[in-house]
Amino acid sequence: MTPNHRPVAVIGSGPAGHTAAIYLARANLNPILFEGMMANGFAPGGQLTTTTDVENFPGFPKGVLGGELMDLMRAQSENCGTTIETETITKLDTTTRPFKIWREGYENQAEPTDTADAVIIATGASARRMHIPGEDKYWQSGISACAVCDGAVPIFRNKPLVVIGGGDSAAEEAIYLTKYASHVHVLVRRDVLRASKVMAQRLLTHPKVTVHFNTSPTSALGDGRLLTAVTTMNNVTKQAGKIEASGLFYAIGHDPATSLVKGKVSLDEEGYIKTVPGSSVTNVPGLFAAGDVQDKRYRQAITSAGSGCMAALDAERYLSELESERNQKL
């Protein structure tokens, strides 16, 4: 079977992937987007499909449901001319040109299912969770992994909140939440903070923050609709505890979805794709990265969309130069 060839393929279906596809389609580059089927544990559309109200994405003064926002982006991609395939890509050969791509179920065959002159990786990252009892029930009903995204939601205002983590991200999120919470409890499993000295000092001296060392959450309790408390255990004394809280925020890190390109493109020490600062360009010519798969700092829908635009423009420039080189050889 002859592989399906496109000038450019986008792998991933979050804000980065769809924004890239929209720009590529409008540039008449006939892109194909592989949105995956439960790739990285998420339905097509990525992490936003697991959220409820999104109130900080421009253009929606009354907010918008995360799933609805992704449905709108998908529709816009298609309306602009993107071909969307609900398939997961499980193998990518970056050593040949064009790039060789295999869809799930075909990775063991010699010939690829698809090829592309340029590829944009927009596979995202997933927040680490602890999967304590009650977590799934109250996910997005009091439990979140993004304080900046959800901290201002009415159910958290003037209420006690819990943050889990001991690094800089946990310290930053806890201090951010003090704008809205009546008090913030930070659970740290060890007896010290991993955060930088400056961030640790800010956290420990904040009047609206209590740091609980050697403490882990054991379950999430609620009234059947919303979270109301978090049970805890002291990791040294094994003493059980309980914190009344309307919110539980995980700040224990993210896992970038880079298994597809591991060993094929430069990754940093945490597994994120390295890009040239201010661009989506990787160390592999023709391979670009956009969204949370290369962004471990901001991790917002709007910044992902912006980086998707950058990747499309970088890919368009690359394809134009590639075409010029081919014409010169004729």
C-alpha positions as CSV (number, residue, x, y, z in Angstrom):
1,M,0.0,0.0,0.0
2,T,1.4,3.4,-1.0
3,P,1.8,5.7,2.0
4,N,-0.4,8.7,2.3
5,H,1.8,11.7,1.7
6,R,1.2,15.3,2.9
7,P,3.4,18.3,3.0
8,V,3.0,18.6,6.7
9,A,1.5,16.4,9.5
10,V,0.4,17.5,12.9
11,I,0.5,15.0,15.8
12,G,-1.7,16.1,18.7
13,S,-5.1,17.7,19.0
14,G,-5.0,20.3,21.8
15,P,-4.9,24.1,21.3
16,A,-1.3,23.9,19.9
17,G,-2.1,21.2,17.3
18,H,-5.4,22.7,16.1
19,T,-3.9,26.3,15.9
20,A,-1.0,24.9,13.8
21,A,-3.4,23.1,11.6
22,I,-5.6,26.2,11.1
23,Y,-2.6,28.3,10.0
24,L,-1.2,25.5,7.8
25,A,-4.6,25.0,6.1
26,R,-5.0,28.7,5.4
27,A,-1.6,28.6,3.8
28,N,-2.9,25.9,1.4
29,L,-0.4,23.3,2.8
30,N,-3.1,20.6,3.0
31,P,-2.2,19.5,6.5
32,I,-3.3,16.2,8.1
33,L,-3.8,16.2,11.9
34,F,-3.7,12.9,13.9
35,E,-5.8,13.6,17.0
36,G,-5.2,10.2,18.7
37,M,-7.7,8.0,20.5
38,M,-7.0,8.2,24.2
39,A,-3.4,9.0,23.4
40,N,-1.5,9.9,26.6
41,G,-4.7,9.0,28.5
42,F,-6.8,11.8,27.0
43,A,-9.6,11.8,24.5
44,P,-9.1,13.8,21.3
45,G,-8.7,17.5,22.3
46,G,-6.2,16.8,25.1
47,Q,-6.2,18.0,28.7
48,L,-8.9,20.6,28.1
49,T,-11.5,17.9,27.6
50,T,-11.1,17.0,31.2
51,T,-11.8,20.5,32.5
52,T,-15.1,22.3,33.1
53,D,-15.3,26.1,32.9
54,V,-12.5,27.8,31.1
55,E,-12.7,31.5,32.0
56,N,-9.3,32.8,30.9
57,F,-9.4,32.0,27.1
58,P,-9.9,35.3,25.2
59,G,-13.2,35.7,23.2
60,F,-15.5,34.0,25.8
61,P,-16.7,36.7,28.2
62,K,-18.9,34.2,30.0
63,G,-16.4,31.4,29.9
64,V,-16.6,28.2,28.0
65,L,-16.5,24.5,28.8
66,G,-13.1,22.9,28.0
67,G,-14.7,20.2,25.8
68,E,-16.7,22.8,24.0
69,L,-13.7,25.0,23.3
70,M,-11.9,22.0,21.8
71,D,-14.9,21.1,19.7
72,L,-14.9,24.6,18.3
73,M,-11.2,24.5,17.5
74,R,-11.6,21.1,15.8
75,A,-14.5,22.5,13.7
76,Q,-12.4,25.5,12.7
77,S,-9.5,23.2,11.7
78,E,-11.8,21.2,9.4
79,N,-13.5,24.3,8.0
80,C,-10.1,25.7,7.0
81,G,-9.3,22.4,5.2
82,T,-7.4,20.2,7.6
83,T,-7.9,16.5,7.3
84,I,-8.4,15.1,10.8
85,E,-7.8,11.4,11.5
86,T,-8.9,10.0,14.9
87,E,-5.8,7.7,15.0
88,T,-2.8,7.5,17.3
89,I,0.7,7.6,15.8
90,T,2.9,5.0,17.4
91,K,6.1,5.2,15.3
92,L,8.0,8.0,13.6
93,D,11.2,7.7,11.6
94,T,13.0,11.0,11.6
95,T,16.1,9.7,9.8
96,T,14.6,9.8,6.3
97,R,13.0,12.4,4.1
98,P,10.1,12.6,3.9
99,F,9.4,11.6,7.5
100,K,7.9,8.1,7.9
101,I,4.8,7.8,10.1
102,W,3.0,4.7,11.3
103,R,-0.5,4.6,12.7
104,E,-1.4,2.4,15.6
105,G,-1.7,-1.2,14.6
106,Y,0.7,-0.9,11.7
107,E,3.9,-0.1,13.5
108,N,5.3,-3.6,12.8
109,Q,5.0,-3.4,9.1
110,A,8.0,-2.2,7.0
111,E,6.3,0.5,5.0
112,P,4.8,3.5,6.8
113,T,1.1,4.4,6.6
114,D,1.9,8.1,6.0
115,T,4.8,10.3,5.1
116,A,5.3,14.1,5.4
117,D,7.9,16.6,4.5
118,A,7.5,18.4,7.9
119,V,6.0,17.2,11.2
120,I,4.7,19.2,14.1
121,I,4.7,17.4,17.5
122,A,2.0,18.8,19.7
123,T,1.3,15.8,21.9
124,G,1.1,17.8,25.2
125,A,1.9,16.8,28.8
126,S,-0.2,15.3,31.6
127,A,-0.2,16.5,35.2
128,R,0.9,13.9,37.7
129,R,-1.8,12.7,40.0
130,M,-1.8,10.5,43.1
131,H,-5.1,8.6,42.5
132,I,-6.1,8.7,46.1
133,P,-9.6,7.4,47.0
134,G,-12.2,10.0,45.9
135,E,-9.9,11.7,43.4
136,D,-11.8,10.6,40.3
137,K,-15.1,11.5,41.8
138,Y,-14.2,15.0,42.7
139,W,-11.8,15.7,39.8
140,Q,-12.8,19.2,38.5
141,S,-15.3,19.3,41.3
142,G,-12.8,20.6,43.8
143,I,-9.6,18.8,42.6
144,S,-7.4,20.3,40.0
145,A,-3.8,20.3,38.7
146,C,-3.7,23.9,37.6
147,A,-4.1,26.7,40.2
148,V,-3.7,29.5,37.5
149,C,-6.4,27.8,35.4
150,D,-8.9,27.2,38.2
151,G,-8.0,29.1,41.3
152,A,-10.4,32.0,40.6
153,V,-13.4,29.7,40.2
154,P,-16.2,30.7,42.7
155,I,-16.2,27.4,44.6
156,F,-12.6,28.2,45.8
157,R,-13.1,31.8,46.8
158,N,-12.7,32.6,50.5
159,K,-12.4,28.8,51.2
160,P,-9.6,26.8,52.7
161,L,-7.5,25.0,50.0
162,V,-4.8,22.3,49.9
163,V,-1.8,22.2,47.6
164,I,0.3,19.1,47.3
165,G,4.0,19.4,46.4
166,G,7.2,20.8,47.8
167,G,9.0,22.3,44.8
168,D,9.0,25.8,43.2
169,S,5.8,25.1,41.3
170,A,3.9,24.1,44.4
171,A,5.2,27.2,46.2
172,E,4.2,29.5,43.3
173,E,0.7,27.9,43.1
174,A,0.1,28.1,46.8
175,I,1.1,31.8,47.0
176,Y,-1.0,32.4,43.9
177,L,-4.0,30.8,45.6
178,T,-3.8,33.1,48.6
179,K,-5.4,35.7,46.4
180,Y,-8.6,33.8,46.5
181,A,-8.5,31.3,49.4
182,S,-9.2,32.0,53.1
183,H,-6.1,29.8,53.8
184,V,-3.8,27.5,51.9
185,H,-2.4,24.3,53.4
186,V,0.6,22.8,51.6
187,L,1.3,19.1,52.1
188,V,5.0,18.2,51.7
189,R,5.8,14.5,52.0
190,R,9.4,15.1,53.2
191,D,10.7,17.2,56.0
192,V,12.1,19.9,53.7
193,L,11.0,21.9,50.7
194,R,12.6,21.3,47.4
195,A,11.8,24.8,46.3
196,S,14.5,27.4,45.9
197,K,15.5,29.2,49.1
198,V,13.7,32.4,48.0
199,M,10.5,30.6,47.2
200,A,10.6,28.5,50.3
201,Q,11.1,31.6,52.5
202,R,8.1,33.3,50.8
203,L,6.0,30.3,51.4
204,L,6.9,29.7,55.0
205,T,6.4,33.3,56.0
206,H,3.1,33.9,54.2
207,P,0.4,34.6,56.8
208,K,-2.2,32.7,54.8
209,V,-0.1,29.6,54.3
210,T,0.5,26.6,56.6
211,V,3.1,24.0,55.5
212,H,2.6,20.5,56.7
213,F,5.9,18.6,56.5
214,N,6.1,14.8,56.3
215,T,2.4,14.7,55.3
216,S,0.6,12.9,52.5
217,P,-3.0,13.0,51.4
218,T,-4.9,9.7,51.9
219,S,-8.3,10.4,50.5
220,A,-10.6,13.1,49.1
221,L,-14.0,13.5,50.9
222,G,-17.1,15.4,49.7
223,D,-20.8,15.8,49.8
224,G,-21.3,13.8,46.6
225,R,-21.1,17.0,44.5
226,L,-18.1,18.9,45.7
227,L,-14.9,18.3,47.7
228,T,-15.2,19.2,51.4
229,A,-12.1,17.7,53.0
230,V,-8.8,15.9,52.5
231,T,-7.6,13.2,54.9
232,T,-3.9,13.0,55.6
233,M,-1.3,10.9,57.2
234,N,2.0,11.9,58.9
235,N,4.6,9.9,57.1
236,V,6.8,9.6,60.3
237,T,4.3,9.1,63.1
238,K,1.6,7.5,60.9
239,Q,-1.0,9.8,62.6
240,A,-4.1,10.4,60.6
241,G,-5.5,13.8,60.1
242,K,-8.2,15.8,58.3
243,I,-8.2,19.2,56.6
244,E,-11.5,20.8,55.8
245,A,-11.0,22.2,52.3
246,S,-13.0,23.1,49.2
247,G,-10.1,22.6,46.8
248,L,-7.1,20.2,46.3
249,F,-4.4,21.2,43.8
250,Y,-1.7,18.9,42.6
251,A,1.6,20.5,42.0
252,I,3.9,17.5,41.7
253,G,5.0,17.8,38.2
254,H,4.0,16.9,34.6
255,D,5.0,14.2,32.2
256,P,5.5,15.3,28.6
257,A,4.2,12.9,26.0
258,T,7.5,12.4,24.2
259,S,7.7,8.6,24.0
260,L,7.2,8.9,20.2
261,V,10.3,10.9,19.7
262,K,12.5,9.7,22.5
263,G,16.0,9.1,21.2
264,K,15.1,10.9,17.9
265,V,15.1,14.5,19.0
266,S,16.9,16.4,21.8
267,L,15.0,16.3,25.1
268,D,15.8,18.2,28.3
269,E,16.5,16.5,31.6
270,E,12.7,16.3,32.4
271,G,11.8,14.9,29.0
272,Y,10.5,18.0,27.3
273,I,11.4,18.6,23.6
274,K,14.2,21.2,23.3
275,T,13.5,24.0,20.9
276,V,15.5,27.0,19.8
277,P,14.5,29.9,22.1
278,G,11.7,32.0,20.5
279,S,10.8,29.3,18.0
280,S,9.4,25.8,17.6
281,V,12.5,24.6,15.8
282,T,14.1,21.4,17.1
283,N,17.6,19.9,16.4
284,V,16.0,17.8,13.6
285,P,15.4,19.8,10.4
286,G,11.7,19.7,9.5
287,L,10.5,18.5,13.0
288,F,8.8,21.2,15.1
289,A,7.4,21.1,18.6
290,A,4.5,23.2,20.0
291,G,2.5,23.4,23.2
292,D,3.1,21.7,26.5
293,V,5.3,19.0,25.0
294,Q,8.0,21.7,24.9
295,D,6.7,24.2,27.5
296,K,7.3,23.4,31.2
297,R,6.8,26.9,32.4
298,Y,3.4,28.4,31.3
299,R,1.3,25.4,30.4
300,Q,-1.8,27.4,29.5
301,A,-4.2,26.9,26.6
302,I,-3.5,30.3,25.2
303,T,0.3,29.9,25.2
304,S,-0.1,26.5,23.6
305,A,-2.2,28.0,20.9
306,G,0.4,30.7,20.4
307,S,3.2,28.2,20.1
308,G,1.0,26.2,17.6
309,C,0.9,29.4,15.4
310,M,4.7,29.6,15.7
311,A,5.2,26.0,14.6
312,A,2.9,26.5,11.6
313,L,4.9,29.6,10.5
314,D,8.2,27.8,11.1
315,A,7.0,24.8,9.1
316,E,5.7,26.9,6.3
317,R,9.1,28.7,6.0
318,Y,10.9,25.3,6.1
319,L,8.7,23.9,3.3
320,S,9.2,27.0,1.2
321,E,13.0,26.6,1.5
322,L,12.7,22.9,0.8
323,E,10.8,23.6,-2.4
324,S,13.4,26.2,-3.5
325,E,16.2,23.7,-3.0
326,R,14.3,21.1,-5.0
327,N,13.7,23.6,-7.8
328,Q,17.4,24.5,-7.9
329,K,18.3,20.8,-8.5
330,L,16.0,20.5,-11.5
